[in-house]
């Protein structure tokens, strides 16, 4: 595939509160390409998780549109899989049955018993849990539980993975292992991925692009494209200037509207999205 697999146009979302209408997202645009990893950073409350739910078809935007494989999205799509920080495994089902459970979602087309078994077997093998397929969630470590959640997504053979801080509760070593596993899966299947994260380092290590959302009626503050090849673990020095740039921009984006973001030079490409939040200072 070379065409856009997921596209969002002018997504607008808000909530009615006692103090009046609270805008969460306004005029958000996004395109995801096959094999691309896009991370979304931003302070709490700017609408990152709301955005993911809209892109997953779990929540309807007040305005704008989302399309998957060129078709309008109005409900959960069989080729869009979602993973959250909580693996949400069913405690009464074995690891194997939890992976298969994703094939029972209402949005999934019916598959034969043989295909179902083949998908589950392949997904479990891809996350390296063949030895534990008969175990139950209470017997699994946090890292194993997240592998099961990823396998449940993979069994659905998605074109798009939407990930809402899936590794946020893991220890550093396990988190690093899961990050590398995710990259291998994305490369193997040429899957597009959108990752919601608060961790700048995670975004730098995994992403082809990083989007930063901030407090304002129009959400995208800045965008960075990272052209460094994987793996990046040993290329920390090359990412250092970009990390500082992102951190400074994030601090400014954490302020309420009317803050101004100054352009900050760095050795890697930085793209400010035109027409968004903070004008460049002059």
RODO-2510 file (C-alpha; in nm, 4 decimals, decimal comma):
residues 282
     n   res          X          Y          Z
     1     x     0,0000     0,0000     0,0000
     2     x     0,1203     0,3490    -0,0782
     3     x    -0,1991     0,5509    -0,0364
     4     x    -0,3156     0,7216     0,2816
     5     x    -0,4702     0,4610     0,5139
     6     x    -0,6263     0,7004     0,7630
     7     x    -0,7156     1,0650     0,7109
     8     x    -0,8740     1,3172     0,9451
     9     x    -0,9995     1,6498     0,8143
    10     x    -1,0933     1,9488     1,0264
    11     x    -1,1854     1,7450     1,3347
    12     x    -1,3677     1,9559     1,5925
    13     x    -1,4790     1,8295     1,9325
    14     x    -1,5942     1,9918     2,2551
    15     x    -1,8070     1,9543     2,5658
    16     x    -2,0809     2,1542     2,7340
    17     x    -1,9772     2,2567     3,0853
    18     x    -2,1221     2,4765     3,3583
    19     x    -1,8960     2,7574     3,2417
    20     x    -2,0050     2,7165     2,8804
    21     x    -1,8765     2,5348     2,5775
    22     x    -1,5260     2,3882     2,6167
    23     x    -1,3453     2,3265     2,2885
    24     x    -1,1126     2,0256     2,2955
    25     x    -1,0161     1,9829     1,9312
    26     x    -1,0711     2,2293     1,6518
    27     x    -0,9679     2,2013     1,2904
    28     x    -0,7342     1,9050     1,3379
    29     x    -0,5919     1,7443     1,0220
    30     x    -0,3927     1,4227     0,9904
    31     x    -0,2797     1,1736     0,7298
    32     x    -0,1277     0,8351     0,8153
    33     x     0,0705     0,6388     0,5594
    34     x     0,1443     0,2641     0,5628
    35     x     0,4404     0,1794     0,7858
    36     x     0,4473     0,5274     0,9386
    37     x     0,4647     0,5945     1,3125
    38     x     0,3237     0,9296     1,4235
    39     x     0,3432     1,0281     1,7897
    40     x     0,1191     1,2885     1,9506
    41     x     0,2580     1,4824     2,2466
    42     x     0,0914     1,7497     2,4548
    43     x    -0,0022     1,8560     2,8061
    44     x    -0,2923     1,6907     2,9854
    45     x    -0,6335     1,8140     2,8811
    46     x    -0,5589     1,9150     2,5218
    47     x    -0,7597     1,6304     2,3707
    48     x    -0,5065     1,3579     2,2852
    49     x    -0,7196     1,0665     2,4054
    50     x    -1,0344     1,2271     2,2652
    51     x    -0,8603     1,2487     1,9292
    52     x    -0,7719     0,8794     1,9430
    53     x    -1,1318     0,7830     2,0208
    54     x    -1,2540     0,9865     1,7239
    55     x    -0,9986     0,8245     1,4928
    56     x    -1,1026     0,4823     1,6227
    57     x    -1,4704     0,5463     1,5514
    58     x    -1,5508     0,5227     1,9228
    59     x    -1,6586     0,8863     1,9494
    60     x    -1,8229     1,1163     1,6986
    61     x    -1,6665     1,4538     1,6280
    62     x    -1,8916     1,7597     1,6201
    63     x    -1,7458     1,8553     1,2847
    64     x    -1,4964     1,7195     1,0355
    65     x    -1,4485     1,3731     0,8910
    66     x    -1,2345     1,0618     0,9270
    67     x    -1,1759     0,8105     0,6489
    68     x    -1,0059     0,4704     0,6534
    69     x    -0,8799     0,3234     0,3272
    70     x    -1,0686     0,5974     0,1480
    71     x    -1,4045     0,5177     0,3085
    72     x    -1,5829     0,7415     0,5629
    73     x    -1,5517     0,6219     0,9222
    74     x    -1,8706     0,6285     1,1291
    75     x    -1,8113     0,3332     1,3650
    76     x    -1,5240     0,1069     1,4729
    77     x    -1,3480    -0,0329     1,1657
    78     x    -1,2247    -0,3934     1,1350
    79     x    -0,8856    -0,2720     1,0085
    80     x    -0,8314    -0,0218     1,2914
    81     x    -0,7116    -0,1690     1,6219
    82     x    -0,6730     0,0175     1,9501
    83     x    -0,4423    -0,0523     2,2464
    84     x    -0,4657     0,1361     2,5755
    85     x    -0,2404     0,1670     2,8804
    86     x    -0,4624    -0,0865     3,0565
    87     x    -0,4410    -0,4161     2,8612
    88     x    -0,8065    -0,4819     2,9543
    89     x    -0,7690    -0,8592     2,9504
    90     x    -1,0660    -1,0681     3,0569
    91     x    -0,9541    -1,2515     3,3744
    92     x    -1,1675    -1,5610     3,3103
    93     x    -1,0138    -1,6221     2,9663
    94     x    -0,6770    -1,7772     2,8915
    95     x    -0,4084    -1,5835     2,7061
    96     x    -0,5066    -1,7589     2,3824
    97     x    -0,8757    -1,6828     2,4317
    98     x    -0,8007    -1,3172     2,5117
    99     x    -0,6137    -1,2848     2,1821
   100     x    -0,9015    -1,4515     1,9966
   101     x    -1,1544    -1,2254     2,1683
   102     x    -1,0629    -0,9377     1,9365
   103     x    -1,2047    -1,1384     1,6467
   104     x    -1,5447    -1,1386     1,8173
   105     x    -1,5828    -0,7601     1,8171
   106     x    -1,8988    -0,6426     1,6435
   107     x    -1,6983    -0,4629     1,3756
   108     x    -1,5073    -0,7778     1,2756
   109     x    -1,6132    -0,9878     0,9772
   110     x    -1,6784    -1,3527     1,0503
   111     x    -1,3863    -1,5843     0,9778
   112     x    -1,3705    -1,9617     0,9579
   113     x    -1,2502    -2,1669     1,2511
   114     x    -0,9301    -2,2552     1,0685
   115     x    -0,8510    -1,8936     0,9822
   116     x    -0,9335    -1,7852     1,3349
   117     x    -0,6880    -2,0378     1,4788
   118     x    -0,4206    -1,9385     1,2268
   119     x    -0,4551    -1,5696     1,3102
   120     x    -0,4397    -1,6317     1,6842
   121     x    -0,1417    -1,8665     1,6543
   122     x     0,0484    -1,6185     1,4383
   123     x    -0,0280    -1,3231     1,6684
   124     x     0,0848    -1,5126     1,9781
   125     x     0,4040    -1,6189     1,8023
   126     x     0,4783    -1,2627     1,6906
   127     x     0,4766    -1,1370     2,0499
   128     x     0,6759    -1,4361     2,1737
   129     x     0,4185    -1,5881     2,4083
   130     x     0,3730    -1,9400     2,2679
   131     x     0,4935    -2,0837     2,5988
   132     x     0,2211    -1,9028     2,7954
   133     x    -0,0836    -1,9429     2,5731
   134     x    -0,2708    -2,1434     2,8373
   135     x    -0,2019    -1,9022     3,1227
   136     x    -0,4551    -1,6563     3,2648
   137     x    -0,4133    -1,2784     3,3153
   138     x    -0,3454    -1,3157     3,6890
   139     x    -0,0394    -1,5245     3,6001
   140     x     0,1073    -1,2670     3,3615
   141     x     0,3528    -0,9860     3,4265
   142     x     0,2700    -0,6329     3,3131
   143     x     0,4891    -0,6709     3,0051
   144     x     0,3306    -1,0033     2,9133
   145     x    -0,0172    -0,8551     2,9529
   146     x     0,0723    -0,5756     2,7104
   147     x     0,2072    -0,8323     2,4658
   148     x    -0,1287    -1,0076     2,4841
   149     x    -0,3075    -0,6791     2,4164
   150     x    -0,0828    -0,6217     2,1142
   151     x    -0,1419    -0,9772     1,9925
   152     x    -0,5173    -0,9202     2,0227
   153     x    -0,4754    -0,6225     1,7894
   154     x    -0,2546    -0,8178     1,5470
   155     x    -0,5026    -1,1037     1,5172
   156     x    -0,7393    -0,8545     1,3557
   157     x    -0,4772    -0,7863     1,0841
   158     x    -0,5126    -0,4073     1,1149
   159     x    -0,3947    -0,1475     0,8670
   160     x    -0,3918     0,1091     1,1504
   161     x    -0,2791     0,0762     1,5130
   162     x    -0,3993     0,3444     1,7548
   163     x    -0,2000     0,3357     2,0786
   164     x    -0,2925     0,5367     2,3875
   165     x     0,0144     0,5298     2,6164
   166     x     0,0288     0,1493     2,5951
   167     x     0,3647     0,1237     2,7750
   168     x     0,3159     0,3996     3,0321
   169     x     0,2756     0,1649     3,3310
   170     x     0,5741    -0,0581     3,2492
   171     x     0,9229    -0,0480     3,3984
   172     x     1,1989     0,0975     3,1807
   173     x     1,3477    -0,2321     3,0617
   174     x     1,0119    -0,3872     2,9780
   175     x     0,9022    -0,0639     2,8124
   176     x     1,2118    -0,0636     2,5899
   177     x     1,1458    -0,4258     2,4922
   178     x     0,7855    -0,3446     2,4032
   179     x     0,8903    -0,0437     2,1979
   180     x     1,1263    -0,2569     1,9895
   181     x     0,8596    -0,5252     1,9503
   182     x     0,6153    -0,2638     1,8263
   183     x     0,8642    -0,1379     1,5663
   184     x     0,9250    -0,4928     1,4422
   185     x     0,5526    -0,5582     1,4095
   186     x     0,4953    -0,2317     1,2224
   187     x     0,7816    -0,3044     0,9841
   188     x     0,6697    -0,6621     0,9241
   189     x     0,3103    -0,5704     0,8433
   190     x     0,3624    -0,2179     0,7041
   191     x     0,1009    -0,0976     0,9533
   192     x     0,0385     0,2718     1,0162
   193     x     0,0529     0,3666     1,3847
   194     x    -0,0563     0,6662     1,5887
   195     x     0,0962     0,6770     1,9379
   196     x    -0,0343     0,8990     2,2167
   197     x     0,2452     0,9504     2,4684
   198     x     0,3721     1,1896     2,7365
   199     x     0,7274     1,0591     2,6927
   200     x     0,9417     1,2708     2,4584
   201     x     1,2137     1,0041     2,4496
   202     x     0,9624     0,7372     2,3469
   203     x     0,8363     0,9618     2,0687
   204     x     1,1920     1,0287     1,9492
   205     x     1,2866     0,6615     1,9479
   206     x     0,9765     0,5370     1,7663
   207     x     0,8397     0,8107     1,5422
   208     x     0,8702     0,9191     1,1833
   209     x     0,6754     1,2313     1,2781
   210     x     0,5911     1,3986     1,6078
   211     x     0,2885     1,6256     1,6476
   212     x     0,2524     1,8585     1,9443
   213     x    -0,0909     1,9675     2,0633
   214     x    -0,1412     2,2698     2,2874
   215     x    -0,4064     2,4747     2,4639
   216     x    -0,5763     2,6719     2,1896
   217     x    -0,8761     2,6635     1,9577
   218     x    -0,6617     2,5116     1,6807
   219     x    -0,4649     2,2268     1,8254
   220     x    -0,1445     2,1547     1,6363
   221     x     0,1416     2,3674     1,7642
   222     x     0,4338     2,2147     1,5781
   223     x     0,5423     1,9107     1,3831
   224     x     0,8818     1,7444     1,3616
   225     x     0,9934     1,4901     1,1035
   226     x     1,2663     1,2446     1,2048
   227     x     1,4612     1,0836     0,9226
   228     x     1,7050     0,8825     1,1348
   229     x     1,7013     0,5095     1,0614
   230     x     1,6057     0,2524     1,3238
   231     x     1,7247     0,1449     1,5709
   232     x     1,7941     0,4800     1,7365
   233     x     1,9040     0,3641     2,0817
   234     x     2,2675     0,4364     2,0036
   235     x     2,2010     0,7736     1,8384
   236     x     2,1070     0,9755     2,1445
   237     x     2,3537     1,2546     2,0624
   238     x     2,1871     1,3136     1,7249
   239     x     1,8477     1,3390     1,8930
   240     x     1,9610     1,5676     2,1751
   241     x     1,9033     1,9013     2,0006
   242     x     1,5625     1,7909     1,8798
   243     x     1,4668     1,6762     2,2294
   244     x     1,5503     2,0208     2,3699
   245     x     1,3479     2,1865     2,0944
   246     x     1,0459     1,9676     2,1653
   247     x     1,0729     2,0189     2,5415
   248     x     1,0884     2,3980     2,5097
   249     x     0,7957     2,3974     2,2686
   250     x     0,5984     2,1658     2,4975
   251     x     0,6527     2,3981     2,7943
   252     x     0,5157     2,6885     2,5942
   253     x     0,2279     2,4774     2,4636
   254     x     0,1349     2,3884     2,8224
   255     x     0,0425     2,7496     2,8838
   256     x    -0,3072     2,8678     2,8187
   257     x    -0,3878     3,0524     2,4935
   258     x    -0,2079     3,3753     2,3979
   259     x     0,1372     3,2279     2,4599
   260     x     0,3801     3,2708     2,1722
   261     x     0,6219     3,0050     2,0495
   262     x     0,9576     3,1329     1,9265
   263     x     1,1222     2,9421     1,6443
   264     x     1,4059     2,7313     1,7854
   265     x     1,6895     2,6149     1,5576
   266     x     1,8003     2,2530     1,5624
   267     x     1,9960     2,0152     1,3451
   268     x     1,6977     1,8074     1,2390
   269     x     1,4000     1,9207     1,0363
   270     x     1,1227     2,1047     1,2210
   271     x     0,7961     2,1892     1,0522
   272     x     0,5552     2,4379     1,2060
   273     x     0,2096     2,3704     1,0729
   274     x     0,0770     2,6825     0,8991
   275     x    -0,2367     2,8424     1,0352
   276     x    -0,2145     2,6727     1,3739
   277     x    -0,2024     2,7928     1,7317
   278     x     0,0944     3,0062     1,8012
   279     x     0,2288     3,2553     1,5486
   280     x     0,6050     3,2839     1,5163
   281     x     0,7355     3,5825     1,7046
   282     x     0,8877     3,8615     1,4974
***
